Amino acid sequence: MGLRPSALSFSWSLTPDASSYTITLTNAKTDRRVFTRTGLTRTSFSYSQLENLDVGAFSWSLEAFQINREGRTVRTSKPVVSRFDITLGKKIGPTNINSPTKIYLR
């Protein structure tokens, strides 16, 4: 039995002048948004709700924001998108249990 991960970890390089980041995870096949987290102040994030994911292709996007002179939050970068796949190992077929046709007793 293999290890079961408890979270997906995302990390990125610091964007100069950014005060926060927004990360979005999307199912690439259905284009359905799985989650969005805004207001991140670190350059990493761990997503632990793995029960919301299934085998397949996903993309995650990141946007950097800063607070301008008027105190408004403005985007400082275009969204950067990266893709990843969730796969499982070799599919295991049904188990065959072979019973002997003759039973010997002593």
C-alpha positions as CSV (number, residue, x, y, z in Angstrom):
1,M,0.0,0.0,0.0
2,G,1.5,3.4,-1.0
3,L,1.5,6.7,0.8
4,R,-1.6,8.7,0.6
5,P,-0.9,12.5,0.2
6,S,-2.7,14.7,2.6
7,A,-2.5,17.9,0.5
8,L,-1.4,19.4,-2.9
9,S,1.3,22.0,-2.5
10,F,1.6,24.9,-4.8
11,S,4.5,27.4,-4.8
12,W,5.7,30.3,-6.9
13,S,8.3,33.1,-7.1
14,L,7.8,36.4,-5.3
15,T,6.3,39.1,-7.6
16,P,7.9,42.5,-6.8
17,D,5.4,45.0,-5.2
18,A,2.7,42.3,-4.8
19,S,0.9,42.5,-1.5
20,S,-1.3,39.4,-2.1
21,Y,-2.0,36.6,-4.5
22,T,-5.1,34.7,-5.8
23,I,-4.9,31.1,-6.7
24,T,-7.6,29.2,-8.6
25,L,-7.8,25.5,-9.3
26,T,-9.9,24.4,-12.3
27,N,-10.9,21.0,-13.7
28,A,-9.4,21.2,-17.2
29,K,-11.9,18.8,-18.8
30,T,-15.1,20.4,-17.5
31,D,-13.7,23.9,-16.9
32,R,-15.3,23.8,-13.5
33,R,-13.7,25.9,-10.8
34,V,-12.7,23.6,-7.9
35,F,-11.6,26.5,-5.6
36,T,-10.3,30.0,-5.4
37,R,-8.4,31.5,-2.6
38,T,-7.8,35.2,-2.4
39,G,-5.6,37.4,-0.1
40,L,-2.7,35.0,0.1
41,T,0.4,36.8,1.4
42,R,2.9,33.9,1.1
43,T,4.4,32.4,-2.0
44,S,3.0,28.9,-1.3
45,F,-0.4,27.3,-0.6
46,S,-1.5,23.8,0.4
47,Y,-4.8,22.5,-0.7
48,S,-6.0,19.7,1.6
49,Q,-9.6,19.1,0.4
50,L,-8.5,16.2,-1.8
51,E,-11.9,14.6,-1.7
52,N,-13.0,17.4,-4.2
53,L,-10.6,16.0,-6.8
54,D,-10.7,13.0,-9.0
55,V,-8.4,11.5,-11.6
56,G,-7.9,13.9,-14.5
57,A,-6.3,17.0,-15.8
58,F,-6.3,20.3,-13.8
59,S,-5.0,23.7,-14.1
60,W,-4.0,26.3,-11.5
61,S,-3.7,30.0,-12.1
62,L,-2.1,32.6,-10.0
63,E,-2.6,36.4,-10.0
64,A,-0.6,39.0,-8.1
65,F,-2.2,42.1,-6.5
66,Q,-1.0,45.2,-4.8
67,I,-2.6,48.1,-3.0
68,N,-2.3,51.3,-5.0
69,R,-2.0,54.9,-3.6
70,E,-5.7,55.3,-3.4
71,G,-5.9,52.1,-1.2
72,R,-7.5,50.0,-3.9
73,T,-6.4,46.5,-4.7
74,V,-5.2,46.2,-8.3
75,R,-3.8,43.3,-10.3
76,T,-0.1,43.6,-10.9
77,S,0.3,40.6,-13.2
78,K,-1.6,38.7,-15.8
79,P,-2.8,35.3,-14.6
80,V,-0.1,32.6,-14.9
81,V,-1.6,29.2,-15.6
82,S,0.0,25.8,-15.2
83,R,-1.4,22.3,-15.8
84,F,-1.1,19.0,-13.9
85,D,-2.6,15.6,-14.0
86,I,-3.8,13.3,-11.3
87,T,-3.3,9.6,-12.2
88,L,-3.5,6.3,-10.5
89,G,-1.1,3.5,-10.8
90,K,-1.8,0.3,-12.8
91,K,-5.4,-0.7,-12.6
92,I,-5.8,-4.0,-10.7
93,G,-8.3,-6.4,-12.1
94,P,-10.6,-8.7,-10.2
95,T,-9.0,-11.2,-7.8
96,N,-9.3,-14.9,-8.8
97,I,-9.5,-17.3,-5.9
98,N,-8.9,-20.8,-7.0
99,S,-10.3,-23.5,-4.8
100,P,-9.1,-27.1,-5.1
101,T,-11.6,-29.5,-6.6
102,K,-10.6,-32.3,-4.3
103,I,-10.3,-32.0,-0.5
104,Y,-8.0,-34.5,1.2
105,L,-8.4,-35.3,4.9
106,R,-6.2,-37.3,7.1
